[in-house]
Amino acid sequence: MLESVFKIGQKMFNFYVFYFVVMVLLCVEAFVAHVYAWDLDHEMYYGARLLHGELVWTSEFHDKLPFVPFLFIIPAYFKSIDVFQIISMGLIFSTSIFMKNIFEKLYQNYKISNSIYYFCTALYPFLLCFSYNSFATINCIGVSFYVLSFLLLIKENFLVDEKKVIQISTLLLGSMLAAMAISIRPYYLPSYGVILILSVLLSQENKTIKNYLWMFGKISMWVMAIAVWGFFLNAFPYVVTGQFASFLDGLAMLASPINPISGPESFFMFARKTPDLFFWGSWSLMGILVVSGLVVDKRNFSRLEIKIFSISFLSGVALLFFIISQHYWEHYIQLFMGNFCICVMAFLVWQSECKLPAMLYQPLFGLTHGVPIGLKM
């Protein structure tokens, strides 16, 4: 009994020591490098205006939804971007720990090494830290809200014993996080639609009319909950202050094209550069290998890790297409890192179970290990 308790304690100690070291190193790097992101100056300004009672869009136009300035109330109060970075890092590390907990529960019946959990858990903050502008962007907070909501949906649909159960706490928290992510980066809207639909569909084994009606009802409840939270986070302040007309005017301006640069053109301009090429190349290679595995053995369709990989990969594709339909900046690569890490975890689980030939998956490790090294250039 004591020996088993000791082993559990040793296992937890090893992980938290490892994770603490990673966290400290990344925090030191972020503050020593002191990346200057001029975009944050805009956000700090609107946060300061909000402290003085001025809602965005009432006197000046801003290309973000009204929820974003609320994220900068505390940094604007202290007049420090470092405060924002601390908040951003806290959320990122909390998200990666939650990611590990969900992964361990999802794949608890699989015989996989703990090093895979450690690698994927550390990969998320590592990629964000060494990407463009590091932690000093609103992308880091947006993608963290997005990943947390994604994982809550996975938890509800694939971990709950009784699939025909809607957990009210998960619904409220998950939909709030989704609305916050979409409010920060509206590009997540179609991506989250893919996650919601596929996670519900792929978790149900019996495809009867009754089950389809149940799935439709569940999806509808999530959509309505996200819409209500979105209204509360963005429009409600204008309702209570009698400035709803300004909110509608702001939405109209935000919907108009404000960037003349072609989205596909700018994406391929950045994607063909060496740092980004490692990222997109490794992700594409994973997709090709999974599709090849499905063609060779149809039984892979029923595997849990393949379902998780498919949800994450396809939602990432939806995110990419929506972004390049508008415009693409180099720091937008951060928005994809949650999907990427979930795909990496699912792929490594599949590889360990199916024992893919080393010649197939070793190039993936080479490309993936090159991502953090090259992204910040």
C-alpha positions as CSV (number, residue, x, y, z in Angstrom):
1,M,0.0,0.0,0.0
2,L,2.7,2.5,1.0
3,E,4.8,1.4,-2.0
4,S,1.9,2.2,-4.4
5,V,1.3,5.6,-2.7
6,F,5.0,6.4,-3.0
7,K,5.0,5.5,-6.7
8,I,2.0,7.7,-7.4
9,G,3.7,10.6,-5.4
10,Q,6.9,10.1,-7.3
11,K,5.1,10.2,-10.6
12,M,3.3,13.4,-9.7
13,F,6.5,14.9,-8.4
14,N,8.4,14.1,-11.6
15,F,5.8,15.7,-13.8
16,Y,5.4,18.9,-11.7
17,V,9.2,19.3,-11.3
18,F,9.6,18.9,-15.1
19,Y,6.7,21.3,-15.8
20,F,7.9,23.8,-13.2
21,V,11.3,23.9,-14.9
22,V,9.8,24.3,-18.3
23,M,7.5,27.1,-17.0
24,V,10.4,29.0,-15.4
25,L,12.6,28.8,-18.4
26,L,9.8,30.0,-20.8
27,C,8.9,32.9,-18.4
28,V,12.6,33.9,-18.2
29,E,12.9,33.8,-22.0
30,A,9.7,35.8,-22.5
31,F,10.8,38.6,-20.1
32,V,14.5,38.6,-21.0
33,A,13.8,38.8,-24.7
34,H,11.1,41.4,-24.0
35,V,9.4,41.2,-27.4
36,Y,7.7,44.5,-28.3
37,A,4.3,44.0,-30.0
38,W,3.0,47.4,-31.0
39,D,-0.5,45.9,-31.4
40,L,-0.7,45.8,-27.6
41,D,-0.4,49.5,-27.5
42,H,-3.7,49.8,-29.2
43,E,-5.3,47.4,-26.8
44,M,-3.8,49.1,-23.8
45,Y,-5.2,52.4,-25.0
46,Y,-8.7,51.1,-25.3
47,G,-8.4,49.4,-21.9
48,A,-7.5,52.8,-20.5
49,R,-10.5,54.4,-22.2
50,L,-12.7,51.7,-20.7
51,L,-11.3,52.5,-17.2
52,H,-12.6,56.0,-17.8
53,G,-16.1,54.7,-18.7
54,E,-15.8,54.9,-22.5
55,L,-16.9,51.8,-24.4
56,V,-15.2,51.1,-27.7
57,W,-17.0,52.2,-30.9
58,T,-18.9,55.0,-29.0
59,S,-16.4,57.7,-30.1
60,E,-13.6,55.8,-31.9
61,F,-13.5,52.7,-34.1
62,H,-11.5,49.7,-33.2
63,D,-11.0,46.5,-35.3
64,K,-11.8,44.2,-32.3
65,L,-15.0,43.2,-30.7
66,P,-16.0,45.1,-27.4
67,F,-14.9,42.2,-25.2
68,V,-11.2,42.6,-26.0
69,P,-10.7,45.9,-24.1
70,F,-12.1,44.3,-21.0
71,L,-9.0,42.0,-21.0
72,F,-6.8,45.0,-20.7
73,I,-8.5,46.8,-17.8
74,I,-6.0,45.4,-15.2
75,P,-2.9,45.9,-17.5
76,A,-4.1,49.4,-18.3
77,Y,-4.7,50.2,-14.6
78,F,-1.0,49.2,-13.8
79,K,0.1,50.8,-17.1
80,S,2.2,47.8,-17.9
81,I,2.2,45.3,-20.8
82,D,4.2,42.9,-18.5
83,V,1.0,42.5,-16.4
84,F,-0.8,41.4,-19.6
85,Q,2.1,38.9,-20.3
86,I,1.8,37.5,-16.8
87,I,-2.0,37.0,-17.2
88,S,-1.4,35.4,-20.7
89,M,1.3,33.0,-19.4
90,G,-0.8,32.0,-16.4
91,L,-3.7,31.0,-18.8
92,I,-1.3,29.2,-21.2
93,F,0.2,27.1,-18.5
94,S,-3.1,26.3,-16.9
95,T,-4.4,25.2,-20.3
96,S,-1.5,22.9,-20.9
97,I,-2.0,21.2,-17.5
98,F,-5.7,20.8,-18.2
99,M,-4.7,19.4,-21.6
100,K,-2.5,16.7,-19.9
101,N,-5.3,15.8,-17.5
102,I,-7.8,15.3,-20.3
103,F,-5.2,13.4,-22.4
104,E,-4.5,11.0,-19.5
105,K,-8.2,10.3,-19.0
106,L,-8.9,9.9,-22.7
107,Y,-6.1,7.4,-23.3
108,Q,-6.0,5.7,-19.9
109,N,-6.6,2.3,-21.5
110,Y,-3.6,2.7,-23.8
111,K,-0.1,1.5,-23.1
112,I,1.8,4.7,-23.9
113,S,4.8,6.3,-22.3
114,N,4.4,9.2,-19.9
115,S,7.1,11.0,-21.9
116,I,4.4,11.4,-24.7
117,Y,2.2,13.3,-22.2
118,Y,5.1,15.4,-21.0
119,F,6.1,16.2,-24.6
120,C,2.7,17.3,-25.7
121,T,2.0,19.2,-22.5
122,A,5.2,21.2,-22.8
123,L,4.9,21.6,-26.6
124,Y,1.9,24.0,-26.3
125,P,3.5,26.8,-24.2
126,F,6.9,26.1,-25.9
127,L,5.4,26.8,-29.4
128,L,3.6,29.9,-28.3
129,C,6.7,31.2,-26.5
130,F,8.9,30.8,-29.5
131,S,6.5,32.0,-32.1
132,Y,6.0,35.5,-33.5
133,N,5.6,38.1,-30.7
134,S,5.8,35.3,-28.1
135,F,3.2,35.7,-25.2
136,A,2.7,39.4,-26.0
137,T,-0.4,38.9,-28.3
138,I,-4.1,38.5,-27.7
139,N,-3.8,35.3,-29.8
140,C,-2.3,33.4,-26.8
141,I,-5.4,34.2,-24.6
142,G,-7.7,33.5,-27.5
143,V,-6.2,30.1,-28.4
144,S,-6.2,29.1,-24.7
145,F,-9.9,29.8,-24.3
146,Y,-10.5,27.9,-27.5
147,V,-8.5,24.9,-26.4
148,L,-10.1,24.8,-23.0
149,S,-13.6,24.8,-24.6
150,F,-12.5,22.2,-27.1
151,L,-11.3,19.9,-24.4
152,L,-14.5,20.4,-22.3
153,L,-16.5,19.3,-25.4
154,I,-14.2,16.2,-25.8
155,K,-14.6,15.4,-22.1
156,E,-18.4,15.6,-22.2
157,N,-18.8,13.6,-25.4
158,F,-16.0,11.0,-25.0
159,L,-15.4,10.6,-21.3
160,V,-18.9,10.8,-19.7
161,D,-20.2,7.3,-19.1
162,E,-23.7,8.1,-20.3
163,K,-23.4,9.8,-23.6
164,K,-27.0,11.1,-23.5
165,V,-26.3,13.5,-20.7
166,I,-25.8,17.2,-21.0
167,Q,-23.7,18.4,-18.1
168,I,-25.0,21.9,-17.2
169,S,-21.7,23.0,-15.6
170,T,-19.7,21.9,-18.7
171,L,-22.3,23.5,-21.0
172,L,-22.1,26.9,-19.2
173,L,-18.3,26.9,-18.8
174,G,-17.5,25.5,-22.2
175,S,-19.9,27.8,-24.1
176,M,-18.5,30.8,-22.1
177,L,-15.0,30.0,-23.0
178,A,-16.0,29.4,-26.7
179,A,-17.7,32.8,-26.7
180,M,-14.7,34.5,-25.2
181,A,-12.4,32.8,-27.8
182,I,-14.6,33.9,-30.7
183,S,-14.9,37.4,-29.2
184,I,-11.1,37.7,-29.3
185,R,-10.7,36.1,-32.7
186,P,-14.0,35.6,-34.6
187,Y,-12.1,33.3,-37.0
188,Y,-12.8,30.6,-34.5
189,L,-16.5,30.6,-35.3
190,P,-16.5,28.0,-38.2
191,S,-13.8,26.0,-36.5
192,Y,-15.8,25.7,-33.3
193,G,-18.8,24.7,-35.4
194,V,-16.8,21.8,-36.8
195,I,-15.6,20.8,-33.3
196,L,-19.2,20.9,-31.9
197,I,-20.8,18.9,-34.7
198,L,-18.1,16.2,-35.1
199,S,-17.5,15.7,-31.4
200,V,-21.2,15.0,-30.9
201,L,-21.6,12.8,-34.1
202,L,-18.4,10.8,-33.6
203,S,-19.1,10.0,-30.0
204,Q,-22.5,8.3,-30.8
205,E,-22.3,4.7,-31.9
206,N,-26.0,4.1,-32.6
207,K,-27.1,6.2,-35.5
208,T,-30.9,5.9,-35.1
209,I,-33.5,8.7,-35.8
210,K,-33.9,9.1,-32.0
211,N,-30.2,9.6,-31.6
212,Y,-30.0,12.1,-34.4
213,L,-32.7,14.1,-32.8
214,W,-30.8,14.0,-29.5
215,M,-27.6,15.1,-31.2
216,F,-29.4,17.9,-33.0
217,G,-30.9,19.1,-29.6
218,K,-27.5,18.9,-27.9
219,I,-25.8,20.9,-30.7
220,S,-28.6,23.5,-30.7
221,M,-28.2,24.0,-26.9
222,W,-24.5,24.6,-27.2
223,V,-25.1,27.0,-30.1
224,M,-27.7,29.0,-28.2
225,A,-25.5,29.0,-25.1
226,I,-22.5,30.4,-27.0
227,A,-24.8,33.0,-28.7
228,V,-26.1,34.1,-25.3
229,W,-22.6,34.4,-23.8
230,G,-21.5,36.3,-26.9
231,F,-24.3,38.8,-26.6
232,F,-23.6,39.2,-22.8
233,L,-19.8,39.7,-23.3
234,N,-20.1,42.2,-26.2
235,A,-23.5,43.8,-26.5
236,F,-24.9,43.9,-22.9
237,P,-22.7,46.8,-21.8
238,Y,-24.2,48.9,-24.7
239,V,-27.7,47.9,-23.7
240,V,-27.4,49.0,-20.1
241,T,-25.7,52.3,-21.1
242,G,-28.2,53.1,-23.8
243,Q,-25.6,53.0,-26.6
244,F,-26.8,49.9,-28.5
245,A,-26.9,52.0,-31.8
246,S,-23.1,52.4,-31.4
247,F,-22.7,48.7,-31.1
248,L,-24.6,48.1,-34.3
249,D,-22.6,50.7,-36.1
250,G,-19.3,49.1,-34.9
251,L,-20.4,45.7,-36.1
252,A,-21.2,47.2,-39.5
253,M,-17.8,48.8,-39.8
254,L,-16.1,45.6,-38.5
255,A,-17.8,43.6,-41.2
256,S,-16.6,45.8,-44.0
257,P,-13.3,44.9,-45.8
258,I,-10.5,46.9,-44.2
259,N,-7.5,45.0,-45.6
260,P,-6.7,45.1,-49.3
261,I,-4.1,42.3,-49.1
262,S,-5.1,38.9,-50.5
263,G,-5.5,36.3,-47.8
264,P,-4.2,33.3,-49.8
265,E,-1.4,35.4,-51.2
266,S,-0.2,36.5,-47.8
267,F,-0.6,33.0,-46.3
268,F,1.6,31.3,-48.9
269,M,4.1,34.2,-48.6
270,F,4.6,33.4,-44.9
271,A,4.0,29.6,-45.1
272,R,6.8,29.0,-47.5
273,K,9.4,30.5,-45.2
274,T,11.5,28.1,-43.3
275,P,10.0,28.5,-39.7
276,D,6.4,28.2,-40.8
277,L,7.2,25.5,-43.3
278,F,8.3,23.2,-40.5
279,F,5.0,23.7,-38.7
280,W,2.7,23.3,-41.7
281,G,4.9,20.5,-43.1
282,S,4.7,18.4,-40.0
283,W,1.0,18.9,-39.6
284,S,0.4,17.9,-43.2
285,L,2.6,14.9,-42.9
286,M,0.5,13.7,-39.9
287,G,-2.7,14.1,-41.9
288,I,-1.3,12.2,-44.9
289,L,-0.2,9.3,-42.6
290,V,-3.5,9.1,-40.9
291,V,-5.4,9.1,-44.2
292,S,-3.1,6.4,-45.5
293,G,-3.8,4.4,-42.3
294,L,-7.6,4.7,-42.8
295,V,-7.3,3.6,-46.4
296,V,-5.2,0.5,-45.5
297,D,-7.3,-0.5,-42.5
298,K,-10.9,0.6,-42.2
299,R,-10.9,-0.4,-38.5
300,N,-9.0,2.7,-37.8
301,F,-12.2,4.7,-38.3
302,S,-13.5,3.4,-34.9
303,R,-10.3,4.3,-32.9
304,L,-10.7,7.0,-30.3
305,E,-7.4,8.7,-31.2
306,I,-8.3,8.9,-34.9
307,K,-11.6,10.5,-34.0
308,I,-9.9,13.1,-31.9
309,F,-7.3,13.7,-34.6
310,S,-10.0,14.1,-37.2
311,I,-11.9,16.6,-35.1
312,S,-8.8,18.7,-34.4
313,F,-7.4,18.5,-38.0
314,L,-10.7,19.4,-39.8
315,S,-11.5,22.2,-37.4
316,G,-8.0,23.5,-38.1
317,V,-8.7,23.4,-41.8
318,A,-11.9,25.3,-41.3
319,L,-10.0,27.9,-39.3
320,L,-7.4,28.2,-42.0
321,F,-9.9,28.6,-44.8
322,F,-11.9,31.3,-42.9
323,I,-8.8,33.2,-42.1
324,I,-7.4,33.3,-45.6
325,S,-10.8,34.3,-46.9
326,Q,-10.2,37.6,-45.0
327,H,-6.5,38.2,-44.5
328,Y,-3.5,36.5,-42.9
329,W,-0.7,37.9,-40.7
330,E,2.4,35.9,-39.7
331,H,1.4,35.9,-36.0
332,Y,-1.9,34.1,-36.8
333,I,0.0,30.9,-36.8
334,Q,-0.5,31.0,-33.0
335,L,-4.2,30.5,-33.5
336,F,-3.5,27.0,-34.8
337,M,-1.2,25.7,-32.1
338,G,-4.0,24.2,-29.9
339,N,-5.3,22.1,-32.8
340,F,-1.7,21.2,-33.7
341,C,-0.8,19.9,-30.2
342,I,-4.0,17.9,-29.9
343,C,-3.2,16.3,-33.3
344,V,0.3,15.5,-32.2
345,M,-0.9,13.8,-29.1
346,A,-3.5,11.7,-31.0
347,F,-1.0,10.8,-33.7
348,L,1.6,9.7,-31.2
349,V,-1.0,7.5,-29.4
350,W,-2.0,6.0,-32.7
351,Q,1.6,5.4,-33.6
352,S,2.4,3.7,-30.3
353,E,-0.7,1.4,-30.6
354,C,-0.4,0.5,-34.3
355,K,3.4,0.5,-34.4
356,L,3.9,2.4,-37.6
357,P,7.2,1.8,-39.4
358,A,9.8,4.1,-38.0
359,M,10.6,5.4,-41.5
360,L,7.1,6.9,-41.7
361,Y,6.9,8.8,-38.4
362,Q,10.5,9.7,-37.7
363,P,10.4,12.6,-40.3
364,L,7.5,14.0,-38.3
365,F,9.7,14.3,-35.2
366,G,12.4,16.0,-37.2
367,L,9.9,18.6,-38.5
368,T,8.1,19.0,-35.1
369,H,11.4,19.5,-33.3
370,G,12.3,22.1,-35.8
371,V,9.2,24.2,-35.1
372,P,10.2,25.8,-31.8
373,I,13.7,26.4,-33.0
374,G,12.8,28.4,-36.0
375,L,9.4,30.1,-35.4
376,K,10.8,33.2,-33.6
377,M,12.8,34.9,-36.3
